[in-house]
């Protein structure tokens, strides 16, 4: 019997003069024990990376939902980087938010793993893990930004003078950062988009 719900067991006692010699009978109604775990999901509340799904953020707050249509959710806890279980409150609809308590000053920047565990009133358990990277510090300003030698047409190829109306610039920046080119305070007409620097930390834009 694998259906969820309650088992009801009853006894029916017959008299001693039952011609078939039956003293008791057992019957089962609605065979449906709850063996289904809660439904649990969690994600970053604000994924602030290059995309909204890269698990890179400067805000470690998480949000999720937990439900159990049979016996109901009894408890929800979270463990941060293998630490002790922390009780997580949820509302009548199963919505919850969780702040893992990571420092916003860069000391806790890096990769983290938070495991949520939900238990229903029949002790069925569901877990989900969230892995993300916390980055709360602004990158260093780009350095060594200059025209490329082949588009610097001045007296030397490093004097920043050019007659090229579509010059190319190059420079160095923190790996993984995004650089946006501005011309006279405005987004550059040709190179107005941010570029993600590769591991060499050097890219032309």
C-alpha angles and dihedrals in degrees: 000000000000104000120116121245137063129323115223116199122186136180125218116196120205126201123261090253093064101137091217092054093238111154100176141005131201123208132182125211129193099002098208119128116178107251097148118107122224121275107248133181135166138174141162110289090216118022099191099177129112088289129021091245105048095094091236116128148153089211115064095191113128132201133194150140135249127187140164118188095192117047098356131241114295102181142000121195136172132209120202116210092337095311130137121303115269120201113241121203120222132185130238090276093050096252116146142168126203132196109200091202098241117163116257094210098080097263092108096039114133139060121338137180124207120187120199120200124192124190125191128211091269092054095253110150134211126184136186130180127213120200119191144152120240117211114171101159125085114239121252115269115268113268137204092025111172144135115283112256093247092054097041100091099174128111088291129019091244103050095092093238120127143162090200109113091202104041125172123232129202136187149140128275141163114289111261094017126126121233125198121196119224126189116203090340095311132095109273113257095227104024100034096133131091117249126208109227117230126224092283088065088218125103140155119233 
